[in-house]
């Protein structure tokens, strides 16, 4: 592994969206964003939750305020999504948020990149998460390119945990030209067996962590369709987000 990654201590809650119709399948949900990340994906569309210099410019939201906002929306929402950044970096905060959401009678969804398998296993073992959505960024051999130097090993562990312990598992890939292609999708298809859904989303270059990716063209629809069919041929339930 190359690069330096934050521990997550003190990064806190860095964003809140009261109502979303898109982020929790079948539910209206509130979104809570935790700061800090294990990766430095060059195509990341949310660098303000990843880069220390940008995080330092923002304000940390108190958990009491956020959960009060969630509780006030209880008649509108039926779920809470904990996202990031990478929320498993802040294990104690993540556990507290999930427990408070459950105490409100809300379903919970965790968005993760899979690089903290022990935390993922813990929240599943404790029954705190109803749905896990995990990124598969590309084929294993190309993971260092996609993540800023991280190897695939921890993600492979997380995949096994999901297959054995998750009641509903969404896997997802952002179709970034030069990072994931048709050959990669063939390998991903074999890794993803058992997923409840597989979400494919187009690359957006409006804001990226690496400026070299800004303005880069996304795959045209017919190429993304080819990638979707690779997964469907192996029996996966593909959700197209374009």
ChimeraX commands (.cxc) that place a marker at each C-alpha (Angstrom):
marker #1 position 0.00,0.00,0.00 radius 0.5
marker #1 position 1.20,3.52,-0.75 radius 0.5
marker #1 position 0.12,6.86,0.62 radius 0.5
marker #1 position -0.97,8.04,4.04 radius 0.5
marker #1 position -4.53,7.57,5.25 radius 0.5
marker #1 position -6.34,9.15,8.21 radius 0.5
marker #1 position -7.24,7.17,11.31 radius 0.5
marker #1 position -10.70,8.69,11.44 radius 0.5
marker #1 position -10.28,10.11,14.97 radius 0.5
marker #1 position -12.08,13.42,15.25 radius 0.5
marker #1 position -13.29,13.55,11.66 radius 0.5
marker #1 position -16.89,13.34,12.76 radius 0.5
marker #1 position -20.13,13.94,10.87 radius 0.5
marker #1 position -19.48,16.22,7.91 radius 0.5
marker #1 position -22.77,16.24,6.06 radius 0.5
marker #1 position -26.48,15.59,6.43 radius 0.5
marker #1 position -29.33,15.31,3.94 radius 0.5
marker #1 position -32.74,15.14,5.53 radius 0.5
marker #1 position -34.68,13.32,2.81 radius 0.5
marker #1 position -33.53,11.19,-0.12 radius 0.5
marker #1 position -35.61,9.04,-2.47 radius 0.5
marker #1 position -32.59,7.53,-4.24 radius 0.5
marker #1 position -30.09,6.16,-1.75 radius 0.5
marker #1 position -31.98,3.41,0.09 radius 0.5
marker #1 position -33.83,1.04,-2.28 radius 0.5
marker #1 position -37.54,1.02,-1.51 radius 0.5
marker #1 position -37.31,3.60,1.26 radius 0.5
marker #1 position -37.29,7.33,1.91 radius 0.5
marker #1 position -34.20,7.96,4.00 radius 0.5
marker #1 position -32.00,10.52,5.71 radius 0.5
marker #1 position -28.31,10.53,4.75 radius 0.5
marker #1 position -25.44,11.03,7.20 radius 0.5
marker #1 position -21.94,11.59,5.80 radius 0.5
marker #1 position -18.81,10.86,7.87 radius 0.5
marker #1 position -15.48,12.45,7.03 radius 0.5
marker #1 position -12.23,10.72,6.18 radius 0.5
marker #1 position -11.45,7.85,3.83 radius 0.5
marker #1 position -9.14,4.86,3.52 radius 0.5
marker #1 position -8.60,5.49,-0.19 radius 0.5
marker #1 position -7.52,8.19,-2.60 radius 0.5
marker #1 position -9.51,7.21,-5.68 radius 0.5
marker #1 position -8.49,9.71,-8.38 radius 0.5
marker #1 position -12.03,9.80,-9.80 radius 0.5
marker #1 position -13.68,10.41,-6.38 radius 0.5
marker #1 position -16.55,12.88,-6.77 radius 0.5
marker #1 position -16.54,13.94,-3.11 radius 0.5
marker #1 position -12.99,15.10,-2.27 radius 0.5
marker #1 position -14.33,17.46,0.42 radius 0.5
marker #1 position -15.04,14.37,2.56 radius 0.5
marker #1 position -11.65,12.78,1.81 radius 0.5
marker #1 position -8.79,15.29,1.66 radius 0.5
marker #1 position -7.57,16.62,5.03 radius 0.5
marker #1 position -7.03,20.15,3.72 radius 0.5
marker #1 position -10.63,20.32,2.52 radius 0.5
marker #1 position -12.08,18.61,5.58 radius 0.5
marker #1 position -10.36,21.17,7.79 radius 0.5
marker #1 position -12.38,23.91,6.09 radius 0.5
marker #1 position -15.72,22.38,7.04 radius 0.5
marker #1 position -17.63,22.10,10.29 radius 0.5
marker #1 position -18.27,18.94,12.28 radius 0.5
marker #1 position -21.96,18.38,13.00 radius 0.5
marker #1 position -22.89,17.28,16.55 radius 0.5
marker #1 position -24.45,13.83,16.68 radius 0.5
marker #1 position -27.23,15.16,18.94 radius 0.5
marker #1 position -28.21,17.73,16.32 radius 0.5
marker #1 position -28.14,15.23,13.47 radius 0.5
marker #1 position -30.19,12.61,15.26 radius 0.5
marker #1 position -32.69,15.25,16.37 radius 0.5
marker #1 position -33.07,16.20,12.71 radius 0.5
marker #1 position -33.58,12.52,11.86 radius 0.5
marker #1 position -36.19,12.11,14.62 radius 0.5
marker #1 position -38.13,15.17,13.41 radius 0.5
marker #1 position -38.46,13.54,9.99 radius 0.5
marker #1 position -39.76,10.27,11.40 radius 0.5
marker #1 position -43.13,10.69,9.63 radius 0.5
marker #1 position -41.39,11.15,6.27 radius 0.5
marker #1 position -38.57,8.61,6.41 radius 0.5
marker #1 position -38.28,4.91,7.10 radius 0.5
marker #1 position -34.50,4.57,6.86 radius 0.5
marker #1 position -31.08,6.08,7.53 radius 0.5
marker #1 position -28.02,5.76,5.30 radius 0.5
marker #1 position -24.53,6.15,6.79 radius 0.5
marker #1 position -22.08,7.10,4.06 radius 0.5
marker #1 position -18.85,9.02,3.55 radius 0.5
marker #1 position -15.99,9.26,2.92 radius 0.5
marker #1 position -15.61,5.87,4.54 radius 0.5
marker #1 position -17.81,5.53,7.64 radius 0.5
marker #1 position -16.10,2.40,8.99 radius 0.5
marker #1 position -13.03,4.53,9.77 radius 0.5
marker #1 position -14.94,5.97,12.73 radius 0.5
marker #1 position -16.09,2.75,14.34 radius 0.5
marker #1 position -17.43,4.19,17.60 radius 0.5
marker #1 position -19.34,6.98,15.89 radius 0.5
marker #1 position -20.73,4.56,13.31 radius 0.5
marker #1 position -21.97,2.19,16.01 radius 0.5
marker #1 position -23.60,5.03,17.94 radius 0.5
marker #1 position -25.40,6.35,14.85 radius 0.5
marker #1 position -26.66,2.91,13.87 radius 0.5
marker #1 position -27.90,2.16,17.39 radius 0.5
marker #1 position -29.72,5.49,17.61 radius 0.5
marker #1 position -31.33,4.96,14.21 radius 0.5
marker #1 position -32.48,1.49,15.27 radius 0.5
marker #1 position -33.87,2.93,18.52 radius 0.5
marker #1 position -36.05,5.22,16.36 radius 0.5
marker #1 position -37.40,2.16,14.55 radius 0.5
marker #1 position -35.60,3.00,11.30 radius 0.5
marker #1 position -34.01,0.62,8.82 radius 0.5
marker #1 position -30.31,1.19,8.27 radius 0.5
marker #1 position -28.01,1.08,5.27 radius 0.5
marker #1 position -24.22,1.30,5.30 radius 0.5
marker #1 position -22.20,2.52,2.31 radius 0.5
marker #1 position -18.62,1.22,2.41 radius 0.5
marker #1 position -15.58,0.58,0.26 radius 0.5
marker #1 position -14.88,-2.69,2.08 radius 0.5
marker #1 position -11.44,-1.82,3.43 radius 0.5
marker #1 position -12.40,-2.35,7.08 radius 0.5
marker #1 position -13.79,-5.90,7.09 radius 0.5
marker #1 position -13.70,-6.35,10.88 radius 0.5
marker #1 position -15.91,-3.29,11.41 radius 0.5
marker #1 position -18.28,-4.50,8.71 radius 0.5
marker #1 position -18.47,-7.90,10.40 radius 0.5
marker #1 position -19.16,-6.31,13.77 radius 0.5
marker #1 position -22.13,-4.19,12.65 radius 0.5
marker #1 position -23.62,-7.20,10.87 radius 0.5
marker #1 position -23.09,-9.52,13.85 radius 0.5
marker #1 position -24.79,-6.99,16.13 radius 0.5
marker #1 position -27.77,-6.70,13.79 radius 0.5
marker #1 position -27.28,-2.97,13.27 radius 0.5
marker #1 position -27.38,-2.90,9.46 radius 0.5
marker #1 position -30.20,-4.03,7.20 radius 0.5
marker #1 position -28.56,-3.26,3.85 radius 0.5
marker #1 position -24.89,-2.96,2.91 radius 0.5
marker #1 position -23.80,-1.26,-0.30 radius 0.5
marker #1 position -20.15,-1.92,-1.14 radius 0.5
marker #1 position -17.97,-0.65,-3.97 radius 0.5
marker #1 position -16.15,-2.95,-6.34 radius 0.5
marker #1 position -13.98,-0.41,-8.06 radius 0.5
marker #1 position -12.36,-2.65,-10.68 radius 0.5
marker #1 position -10.73,-6.06,-11.03 radius 0.5
marker #1 position -8.42,-7.03,-8.13 radius 0.5
marker #1 position -5.15,-6.58,-10.01 radius 0.5
marker #1 position -6.05,-2.98,-10.90 radius 0.5
marker #1 position -7.14,-1.92,-7.42 radius 0.5
marker #1 position -3.97,0.09,-6.64 radius 0.5
marker #1 position -4.67,2.29,-9.68 radius 0.5
marker #1 position -8.31,2.76,-8.72 radius 0.5
marker #1 position -7.75,3.52,-5.03 radius 0.5
marker #1 position -4.49,5.43,-4.78 radius 0.5
marker #1 position -2.39,2.43,-3.78 radius 0.5
marker #1 position -4.66,0.01,-1.90 radius 0.5
marker #1 position -4.58,-3.74,-2.54 radius 0.5
marker #1 position -7.77,-5.78,-2.99 radius 0.5
marker #1 position -7.19,-8.11,-0.01 radius 0.5
marker #1 position -9.44,-6.40,2.58 radius 0.5
marker #1 position -12.23,-6.04,0.01 radius 0.5
marker #1 position -12.05,-9.77,-0.71 radius 0.5
marker #1 position -12.50,-10.39,3.04 radius 0.5
marker #1 position -15.49,-8.06,3.11 radius 0.5
marker #1 position -17.05,-9.85,0.15 radius 0.5
marker #1 position -16.91,-13.13,2.05 radius 0.5
marker #1 position -18.41,-11.51,5.13 radius 0.5
marker #1 position -21.27,-10.11,3.04 radius 0.5
marker #1 position -21.95,-13.45,1.40 radius 0.5
marker #1 position -22.12,-15.19,4.78 radius 0.5
marker #1 position -23.77,-12.57,6.98 radius 0.5
marker #1 position -25.58,-9.81,5.07 radius 0.5
marker #1 position -29.32,-10.19,4.54 radius 0.5
marker #1 position -29.27,-7.72,1.63 radius 0.5
marker #1 position -26.10,-6.79,-0.23 radius 0.5
marker #1 position -25.72,-4.22,-3.02 radius 0.5
marker #1 position -22.46,-4.15,-4.95 radius 0.5
marker #1 position -21.68,-1.20,-7.18 radius 0.5
marker #1 position -19.14,0.03,-9.69 radius 0.5
marker #1 position -18.52,3.46,-11.15 radius 0.5
marker #1 position -17.68,2.96,-14.82 radius 0.5
marker #1 position -14.53,5.07,-15.07 radius 0.5
marker #1 position -12.73,4.94,-18.45 radius 0.5
marker #1 position -9.18,3.71,-17.99 radius 0.5
marker #1 position -9.98,2.21,-14.57 radius 0.5
marker #1 position -12.61,-0.43,-15.35 radius 0.5
marker #1 position -13.36,-1.99,-18.73 radius 0.5
marker #1 position -15.06,-5.02,-20.24 radius 0.5
marker #1 position -12.30,-7.43,-19.24 radius 0.5
marker #1 position -12.47,-6.18,-15.66 radius 0.5
marker #1 position -16.24,-6.67,-15.64 radius 0.5
marker #1 position -15.81,-10.33,-16.52 radius 0.5
marker #1 position -13.66,-10.84,-13.43 radius 0.5
marker #1 position -15.97,-8.72,-11.28 radius 0.5
marker #1 position -18.91,-10.92,-12.35 radius 0.5
marker #1 position -17.26,-13.97,-10.81 radius 0.5
marker #1 position -16.52,-12.10,-7.57 radius 0.5
marker #1 position -20.03,-10.69,-7.22 radius 0.5
marker #1 position -22.02,-13.92,-7.13 radius 0.5
marker #1 position -24.61,-13.80,-4.37 radius 0.5
marker #1 position -25.19,-10.03,-4.48 radius 0.5
marker #1 position -28.82,-8.97,-4.11 radius 0.5
marker #1 position -28.33,-6.17,-6.65 radius 0.5
marker #1 position -25.45,-4.84,-8.73 radius 0.5
marker #1 position -25.52,-1.09,-9.37 radius 0.5
marker #1 position -23.62,0.38,-12.31 radius 0.5
marker #1 position -23.23,4.14,-12.44 radius 0.5
marker #1 position -21.61,6.40,-15.04 radius 0.5
marker #1 position -18.49,8.37,-14.26 radius 0.5
marker #1 position -19.03,12.08,-13.58 radius 0.5
marker #1 position -16.09,14.39,-14.12 radius 0.5
marker #1 position -17.64,17.58,-12.76 radius 0.5
marker #1 position -15.61,17.32,-9.51 radius 0.5
marker #1 position -12.81,14.79,-9.01 radius 0.5
marker #1 position -10.08,14.26,-6.43 radius 0.5
marker #1 position -7.40,14.16,-9.15 radius 0.5
marker #1 position -7.70,17.21,-11.42 radius 0.5
marker #1 position -6.53,15.09,-14.36 radius 0.5
marker #1 position -9.92,13.36,-14.31 radius 0.5
marker #1 position -11.90,16.59,-14.43 radius 0.5
marker #1 position -13.60,17.03,-17.79 radius 0.5
marker #1 position -12.81,13.46,-18.89 radius 0.5
marker #1 position -15.56,11.89,-21.00 radius 0.5
marker #1 position -17.67,9.11,-19.56 radius 0.5
marker #1 position -18.31,5.88,-21.42 radius 0.5
marker #1 position -21.05,6.20,-24.03 radius 0.5
marker #1 position -24.32,4.40,-23.19 radius 0.5
marker #1 position -23.73,1.49,-25.58 radius 0.5
marker #1 position -20.42,0.63,-23.85 radius 0.5
marker #1 position -22.04,0.76,-20.41 radius 0.5
marker #1 position -24.77,-1.54,-21.75 radius 0.5
marker #1 position -22.11,-4.03,-22.83 radius 0.5
marker #1 position -20.70,-3.97,-19.30 radius 0.5
marker #1 position -24.14,-4.48,-17.80 radius 0.5
marker #1 position -24.74,-7.48,-20.03 radius 0.5
marker #1 position -21.48,-9.08,-18.88 radius 0.5
marker #1 position -22.87,-9.10,-15.34 radius 0.5
marker #1 position -26.36,-10.18,-16.39 radius 0.5
marker #1 position -24.93,-13.08,-18.36 radius 0.5
marker #1 position -23.60,-14.40,-15.04 radius 0.5
marker #1 position -27.01,-14.09,-13.39 radius 0.5
marker #1 position -26.55,-10.81,-11.54 radius 0.5
marker #1 position -29.47,-8.39,-11.07 radius 0.5
marker #1 position -28.10,-5.19,-12.61 radius 0.5
marker #1 position -29.50,-1.76,-11.80 radius 0.5
marker #1 position -28.51,0.80,-14.42 radius 0.5
marker #1 position -28.07,4.29,-12.98 radius 0.5
marker #1 position -27.98,6.16,-16.28 radius 0.5
marker link #1:1,2 radius 0.2
marker link #1:2,3 radius 0.2
marker link #1:3,4 radius 0.2
marker link #1:4,5 radius 0.2
marker link #1:5,6 radius 0.2
marker link #1:6,7 radius 0.2
marker link #1:7,8 radius 0.2
marker link #1:8,9 radius 0.2
marker link #1:9,10 radius 0.2
marker link #1:10,11 radius 0.2
marker link #1:11,12 radius 0.2
marker link #1:12,13 radius 0.2
marker link #1:13,14 radius 0.2
marker link #1:14,15 radius 0.2
marker link #1:15,16 radius 0.2
marker link #1:16,17 radius 0.2
marker link #1:17,18 radius 0.2
marker link #1:18,19 radius 0.2
marker link #1:19,20 radius 0.2
marker link #1:20,21 radius 0.2
marker link #1:21,22 radius 0.2
marker link #1:22,23 radius 0.2
marker link #1:23,24 radius 0.2
marker link #1:24,25 radius 0.2
marker link #1:25,26 radius 0.2
marker link #1:26,27 radius 0.2
marker link #1:27,28 radius 0.2
marker link #1:28,29 radius 0.2
marker link #1:29,30 radius 0.2
marker link #1:30,31 radius 0.2
marker link #1:31,32 radius 0.2
marker link #1:32,33 radius 0.2
marker link #1:33,34 radius 0.2
marker link #1:34,35 radius 0.2
marker link #1:35,36 radius 0.2
marker link #1:36,37 radius 0.2
marker link #1:37,38 radius 0.2
marker link #1:38,39 radius 0.2
marker link #1:39,40 radius 0.2
marker link #1:40,41 radius 0.2
marker link #1:41,42 radius 0.2
marker link #1:42,43 radius 0.2
marker link #1:43,44 radius 0.2
marker link #1:44,45 radius 0.2
marker link #1:45,46 radius 0.2
marker link #1:46,47 radius 0.2
marker link #1:47,48 radius 0.2
marker link #1:48,49 radius 0.2
marker link #1:49,50 radius 0.2
marker link #1:50,51 radius 0.2
marker link #1:51,52 radius 0.2
marker link #1:52,53 radius 0.2
marker link #1:53,54 radius 0.2
marker link #1:54,55 radius 0.2
marker link #1:55,56 radius 0.2
marker link #1:56,57 radius 0.2
marker link #1:57,58 radius 0.2
marker link #1:58,59 radius 0.2
marker link #1:59,60 radius 0.2
marker link #1:60,61 radius 0.2
marker link #1:61,62 radius 0.2
marker link #1:62,63 radius 0.2
marker link #1:63,64 radius 0.2
marker link #1:64,65 radius 0.2
marker link #1:65,66 radius 0.2
marker link #1:66,67 radius 0.2
marker link #1:67,68 radius 0.2
marker link #1:68,69 radius 0.2
marker link #1:69,70 radius 0.2
marker link #1:70,71 radius 0.2
marker link #1:71,72 radius 0.2
marker link #1:72,73 radius 0.2
marker link #1:73,74 radius 0.2
marker link #1:74,75 radius 0.2
marker link #1:75,76 radius 0.2
marker link #1:76,77 radius 0.2
marker link #1:77,78 radius 0.2
marker link #1:78,79 radius 0.2
marker link #1:79,80 radius 0.2
marker link #1:80,81 radius 0.2
marker link #1:81,82 radius 0.2
marker link #1:82,83 radius 0.2
marker link #1:83,84 radius 0.2
marker link #1:84,85 radius 0.2
marker link #1:85,86 radius 0.2
marker link #1:86,87 radius 0.2
marker link #1:87,88 radius 0.2
marker link #1:88,89 radius 0.2
marker link #1:89,90 radius 0.2
marker link #1:90,91 radius 0.2
marker link #1:91,92 radius 0.2
marker link #1:92,93 radius 0.2
marker link #1:93,94 radius 0.2
marker link #1:94,95 radius 0.2
marker link #1:95,96 radius 0.2
marker link #1:96,97 radius 0.2
marker link #1:97,98 radius 0.2
marker link #1:98,99 radius 0.2
marker link #1:99,100 radius 0.2
marker link #1:100,101 radius 0.2
marker link #1:101,102 radius 0.2
marker link #1:102,103 radius 0.2
marker link #1:103,104 radius 0.2
marker link #1:104,105 radius 0.2
marker link #1:105,106 radius 0.2
marker link #1:106,107 radius 0.2
marker link #1:107,108 radius 0.2
marker link #1:108,109 radius 0.2
marker link #1:109,110 radius 0.2
marker link #1:110,111 radius 0.2
marker link #1:111,112 radius 0.2
marker link #1:112,113 radius 0.2
marker link #1:113,114 radius 0.2
marker link #1:114,115 radius 0.2
marker link #1:115,116 radius 0.2
marker link #1:116,117 radius 0.2
marker link #1:117,118 radius 0.2
marker link #1:118,119 radius 0.2
marker link #1:119,120 radius 0.2
marker link #1:120,121 radius 0.2
marker link #1:121,122 radius 0.2
marker link #1:122,123 radius 0.2
marker link #1:123,124 radius 0.2
marker link #1:124,125 radius 0.2
marker link #1:125,126 radius 0.2
marker link #1:126,127 radius 0.2
marker link #1:127,128 radius 0.2
marker link #1:128,129 radius 0.2
marker link #1:129,130 radius 0.2
marker link #1:130,131 radius 0.2
marker link #1:131,132 radius 0.2
marker link #1:132,133 radius 0.2
marker link #1:133,134 radius 0.2
marker link #1:134,135 radius 0.2
marker link #1:135,136 radius 0.2
marker link #1:136,137 radius 0.2
marker link #1:137,138 radius 0.2
marker link #1:138,139 radius 0.2
marker link #1:139,140 radius 0.2
marker link #1:140,141 radius 0.2
marker link #1:141,142 radius 0.2
marker link #1:142,143 radius 0.2
marker link #1:143,144 radius 0.2
marker link #1:144,145 radius 0.2
marker link #1:145,146 radius 0.2
marker link #1:146,147 radius 0.2
marker link #1:147,148 radius 0.2
marker link #1:148,149 radius 0.2
marker link #1:149,150 radius 0.2
marker link #1:150,151 radius 0.2
marker link #1:151,152 radius 0.2
marker link #1:152,153 radius 0.2
marker link #1:153,154 radius 0.2
marker link #1:154,155 radius 0.2
marker link #1:155,156 radius 0.2
marker link #1:156,157 radius 0.2
marker link #1:157,158 radius 0.2
marker link #1:158,159 radius 0.2
marker link #1:159,160 radius 0.2
marker link #1:160,161 radius 0.2
marker link #1:161,162 radius 0.2
marker link #1:162,163 radius 0.2
marker link #1:163,164 radius 0.2
marker link #1:164,165 radius 0.2
marker link #1:165,166 radius 0.2
marker link #1:166,167 radius 0.2
marker link #1:167,168 radius 0.2
marker link #1:168,169 radius 0.2
marker link #1:169,170 radius 0.2
marker link #1:170,171 radius 0.2
marker link #1:171,172 radius 0.2
marker link #1:172,173 radius 0.2
marker link #1:173,174 radius 0.2
marker link #1:174,175 radius 0.2
marker link #1:175,176 radius 0.2
marker link #1:176,177 radius 0.2
marker link #1:177,178 radius 0.2
marker link #1:178,179 radius 0.2
marker link #1:179,180 radius 0.2
marker link #1:180,181 radius 0.2
marker link #1:181,182 radius 0.2
marker link #1:182,183 radius 0.2
marker link #1:183,184 radius 0.2
marker link #1:184,185 radius 0.2
marker link #1:185,186 radius 0.2
marker link #1:186,187 radius 0.2
marker link #1:187,188 radius 0.2
marker link #1:188,189 radius 0.2
marker link #1:189,190 radius 0.2
marker link #1:190,191 radius 0.2
marker link #1:191,192 radius 0.2
marker link #1:192,193 radius 0.2
marker link #1:193,194 radius 0.2
marker link #1:194,195 radius 0.2
marker link #1:195,196 radius 0.2
marker link #1:196,197 radius 0.2
marker link #1:197,198 radius 0.2
marker link #1:198,199 radius 0.2
marker link #1:199,200 radius 0.2
marker link #1:200,201 radius 0.2
marker link #1:201,202 radius 0.2
marker link #1:202,203 radius 0.2
marker link #1:203,204 radius 0.2
marker link #1:204,205 radius 0.2
marker link #1:205,206 radius 0.2
marker link #1:206,207 radius 0.2
marker link #1:207,208 radius 0.2
marker link #1:208,209 radius 0.2
marker link #1:209,210 radius 0.2
marker link #1:210,211 radius 0.2
marker link #1:211,212 radius 0.2
marker link #1:212,213 radius 0.2
marker link #1:213,214 radius 0.2
marker link #1:214,215 radius 0.2
marker link #1:215,216 radius 0.2
marker link #1:216,217 radius 0.2
marker link #1:217,218 radius 0.2
marker link #1:218,219 radius 0.2
marker link #1:219,220 radius 0.2
marker link #1:220,221 radius 0.2
marker link #1:221,222 radius 0.2
marker link #1:222,223 radius 0.2
marker link #1:223,224 radius 0.2
marker link #1:224,225 radius 0.2
marker link #1:225,226 radius 0.2
marker link #1:226,227 radius 0.2
marker link #1:227,228 radius 0.2
marker link #1:228,229 radius 0.2
marker link #1:229,230 radius 0.2
marker link #1:230,231 radius 0.2
marker link #1:231,232 radius 0.2
marker link #1:232,233 radius 0.2
marker link #1:233,234 radius 0.2
marker link #1:234,235 radius 0.2
marker link #1:235,236 radius 0.2
marker link #1:236,237 radius 0.2
marker link #1:237,238 radius 0.2
marker link #1:238,239 radius 0.2
marker link #1:239,240 radius 0.2
marker link #1:240,241 radius 0.2
marker link #1:241,242 radius 0.2
view
